[in-house]
Amino acid sequence: MYDVLIIGAGVVGGMIARELSGFRLSVAVLEKENDVARGATGANSGIVHAGFDAKTGTLKAKLNVLGCAMMEKVAAELGVRYEKCGSMVVAFGDEQDKTVRELCDRGIANGVPELSILTGDEARKIEPALSGNITSVLLAPTAGIICPYSLAIAAVGCAMDNGAELFLNTEVTGVEKTSGGYVITSKDGRKFESRFVVNCAGLYSDKVAEFAGKCDFSVRPRSGEYMLCDKDAGELVSHTVFKVPTKMGKGILVSPTAHGNLILGPTSTDIDDKEDKSTTAAGLELIAKGVSESVDNVPLRSVITSFTGLRAVGSTGDFIINESEGFVNCAGIESPGLTSAPAIAVYVRNLLIGAGMDPDRKEDWNPGRKIYKADPKKYGRIICRCETVSEGEIISAIHTNPGATDIDGIKKRTRSGMGRCQGGFCQPFVAEILARELGVSLLEITKSGSGSELLMGKTKEAGI
Ligand SMILES: Cc1cc2nc3c(=O)[nH]c(=O)nc-3n(C[C@H](O)[C@H](O)[C@H](O)COP(=O)(O)OP(=O)(O)OC[C@H]3O[C@@H](n4cnc5c(N)ncnc54)[C@H](O)[C@@H]3O)c2cc1C
């Protein structure tokens, strides 16, 4: 019997697990995929929003501002790249100048510090690539950039190092109330008992809440397509440059990433299929047009990949975080959910305490992670030339909690395969290292879990 079971190992489930691992509690995380951070956390803008977007008084506004203030410390503790680069919302003409002033007023009401409005010329002095057509800018120096999946991986790793368990390939298909708590059933028939349950299942949090009979909301997917430029374009802008928001979101941005690339996007399209992560020619054209309006000379020739993330848009317009009979929903956690995650974790911990969880703090809690050290010689062999990743780093990623087991897992932990050649050179070497370190056949190595095996068989064995 666990004290708390968390369903979903995205950044929200991960940060909650980390928070609870600071107490004398038995905690486990159940994740349907074969790795953490495979949902929205794995594909988003990676912006730590200052907090002026959300309507004053909402949970989104409150947890955004708190999360933004917490992020620098959390990232440092977890060894995750974070940079307080500041953000700009750029306006074109009178109508949008007015929106920028409204956003500034809303930010001040939400408690965002250091906001100011610049003229277009003032803004171009700090950010020379901004379009000459920009008439005013909302500057938010407290905004930042972070690697979203690194944050989730590190948070889960910290929780595991402090005693939490992680069950991958564990899709929750049933939640039953008992006198002492809940029995959770997974698709393959395993049962997990727990006093408290926290539902952080992202796009499927409505389904999981329904299993428990605690669903009065729905969650639908809104796709966001991106283009990512090589590092040679990473210094085009030093701030995150947003357009004025619309009812579909914060609009198309141009931003440096925490790893020195330049990210362009996202689009914003309501779709029906919760698994549709395709990119479209129309979406990429829209991004190209959108970014060239706010920033001059965006080097589209430097685009090295494109991808899509799916927002989990809740039916209430706000984050849906509530507790009933020891069952906590964390649903509709769309943007700024990444920013808010550290604050959501504290909020959920307090909800659980309100529901009767009575934990003692651990004196010896480590807010960071234990990083596995490979044989020093292995750090001298470079496997990924684009990102200069060594064999030692790859071995470390396999043996540090939560360990990578496939090509994408290595990619997200070490950046091997993230560069200009997108793994064309290093992937076979990474596969060999994975097979060797995990003690499995090369034929079992996958790109991203079962069904994405890299190899079908040995050519000579097949008689080819
Ligand atoms: C395009 C886009 C741009 C964004 N930009 C930003 C940004 O710049 N800044 C910001 O702050 N936020 C941003 N966000 C929002 C942010 O990414 C999310 O709020 C955050 O990642 C949500 O984390 P999560 O853990 O709730 O969900 P997820 O990361 O989706 O995790 C949910 C997990 O639950 C698992 N799961 C689902 N069903 C089950 C089940 N039945 N059993 C077991 N496991 C299950 C999934 O596999 C998944 O791993 C953006 C989102 C998108 C899509």
The ligand as an SDF file (V2000), in Angstrom:
LIG
                    3D

 53 58  0  0  0  0  0  0  0  0999 V2000
    2.7890   23.6000  -27.9750 C   0  0  0  0  0  0  0  0  0  0  0  0
    2.9740   23.8270  -26.5050 C   0  0  0  0  0  0  0  0  0  0  0  0
    3.7040   24.9050  -26.0260 C   0  0  0  0  0  0  0  0  0  0  0  0
    3.8530   25.1160  -24.6630 C   0  0  0  0  0  0  0  0  0  0  0  0
    4.6920   26.0960  -24.2190 N   0  0  0  0  0  0  0  0  0  0  0  0
    4.8700   26.2720  -22.8840 C   0  0  0  0  0  0  0  0  0  0  0  0
    5.7950   27.2260  -22.3980 C   0  0  0  0  0  0  0  0  0  0  0  0
    6.5400   27.8300  -23.1520 O   0  0  0  0  0  0  0  0  0  0  0  0
    5.8540   27.4390  -21.0680 N   0  0  0  0  0  0  0  0  0  0  0  0
    5.0640   26.7880  -20.1990 C   0  0  0  0  0  0  0  0  0  0  0  0
    5.1200   27.0830  -19.0180 O   0  0  0  0  0  0  0  0  0  0  0  0
    4.2170   25.8190  -20.6260 N   0  0  0  0  0  0  0  0  0  0  0  0
    4.1360   25.5410  -21.9390 C   0  0  0  0  0  0  0  0  0  0  0  0
    3.3060   24.5700  -22.3930 N   0  0  0  0  0  0  0  0  0  0  0  0
    2.5350   23.8000  -21.4350 C   0  0  0  0  0  0  0  0  0  0  0  0
    3.3640   22.6920  -20.8170 C   0  0  0  0  0  0  0  0  0  0  0  0
    4.0850   21.9840  -21.7850 O   0  0  0  0  0  0  0  0  0  0  0  0
    2.4110   21.7490  -20.0920 C   0  0  0  0  0  0  0  0  0  0  0  0
    1.5930   22.5120  -19.2390 O   0  0  0  0  0  0  0  0  0  0  0  0
    3.1210   20.7140  -19.2650 C   0  0  0  0  0  0  0  0  0  0  0  0
    4.1190   20.0580  -19.9990 O   0  0  0  0  0  0  0  0  0  0  0  0
    2.0820   19.7300  -18.7560 C   0  0  0  0  0  0  0  0  0  0  0  0
    2.7290   18.7260  -18.0450 O   0  0  0  0  0  0  0  0  0  0  0  0
    1.8970   17.4860  -17.5450 P   0  0  0  0  0  0  0  0  0  0  0  0
    2.8230   16.6960  -16.7100 O   0  0  0  0  0  0  0  0  0  0  0  0
    0.6180   17.9480  -16.9460 O   0  0  0  0  0  0  0  0  0  0  0  0
    1.4500   16.7260  -18.8690 O   0  0  0  0  0  0  0  0  0  0  0  0
    2.2660   15.7420  -19.8430 P   0  0  0  0  0  0  0  0  0  0  0  0
    3.6500   16.1700  -20.0460 O   0  0  0  0  0  0  0  0  0  0  0  0
    1.4140   15.5600  -21.0400 O   0  0  0  0  0  0  0  0  0  0  0  0
    2.3140   14.3900  -19.0090 O   0  0  0  0  0  0  0  0  0  0  0  0
    1.1950   13.5700  -18.8090 C   0  0  0  0  0  0  0  0  0  0  0  0
    1.7080   12.1560  -18.7200 C   0  0  0  0  0  0  0  0  0  0  0  0
    0.6410   11.2840  -18.3630 O   0  0  0  0  0  0  0  0  0  0  0  0
    0.8260   10.0610  -19.0550 C   0  0  0  0  0  0  0  0  0  0  0  0
   -0.4530    9.3630  -19.0830 N   0  0  0  0  0  0  0  0  0  0  0  0
   -1.5700    9.7000  -19.7560 C   0  0  0  0  0  0  0  0  0  0  0  0
   -2.5440    8.8140  -19.5350 N   0  0  0  0  0  0  0  0  0  0  0  0
   -2.0490    7.8880  -18.6880 C   0  0  0  0  0  0  0  0  0  0  0  0
   -2.5700    6.7090  -18.0950 C   0  0  0  0  0  0  0  0  0  0  0  0
   -3.8420    6.3090  -18.3240 N   0  0  0  0  0  0  0  0  0  0  0  0
   -1.7660    5.9850  -17.2840 N   0  0  0  0  0  0  0  0  0  0  0  0
   -0.4810    6.3570  -17.0520 C   0  0  0  0  0  0  0  0  0  0  0  0
    0.0630    7.4710  -17.5920 N   0  0  0  0  0  0  0  0  0  0  0  0
   -0.6970    8.2290  -18.4030 C   0  0  0  0  0  0  0  0  0  0  0  0
    1.3160   10.5150  -20.4180 C   0  0  0  0  0  0  0  0  0  0  0  0
    1.9510    9.4770  -21.1360 O   0  0  0  0  0  0  0  0  0  0  0  0
    2.2570   11.6520  -20.0470 C   0  0  0  0  0  0  0  0  0  0  0  0
    3.5840   11.2030  -19.8790 O   0  0  0  0  0  0  0  0  0  0  0  0
    3.1920   24.2800  -23.7500 C   0  0  0  0  0  0  0  0  0  0  0  0
    2.4730   23.1680  -24.2250 C   0  0  0  0  0  0  0  0  0  0  0  0
    2.4190   22.9130  -25.5840 C   0  0  0  0  0  0  0  0  0  0  0  0
    1.7720   21.6580  -26.0700 C   0  0  0  0  0  0  0  0  0  0  0  0
  1  2  1  0
  2  3  1  0
  2 52  2  0
  3  4  2  0
  4  5  1  0
  4 50  1  0
  5  6  2  0
  6  7  1  0
  6 13  1  0
  7  8  2  0
  7  9  1  0
  9 10  1  0
 10 11  2  0
 10 12  1  0
 12 13  2  0
 13 14  1  0
 14 15  1  0
 14 50  1  0
 15 16  1  0
 16 17  1  0
 16 18  1  0
 18 19  1  0
 18 20  1  0
 20 21  1  0
 20 22  1  0
 22 23  1  0
 23 24  1  0
 24 25  2  0
 24 26  1  0
 24 27  1  0
 27 28  1  0
 28 29  2  0
 28 30  1  0
 28 31  1  0
 31 32  1  0
 32 33  1  0
 33 34  1  0
 33 48  1  0
 34 35  1  0
 35 36  1  0
 35 46  1  0
 36 37  1  0
 36 45  1  0
 37 38  2  0
 38 39  1  0
 39 40  1  0
 39 45  2  0
 40 41  1  0
 40 42  2  0
 42 43  1  0
 43 44  2  0
 44 45  1  0
 46 47  1  0
 46 48  1  0
 48 49  1  0
 50 51  2  0
 51 52  1  0
 52 53  1  0
M  END
$$$$
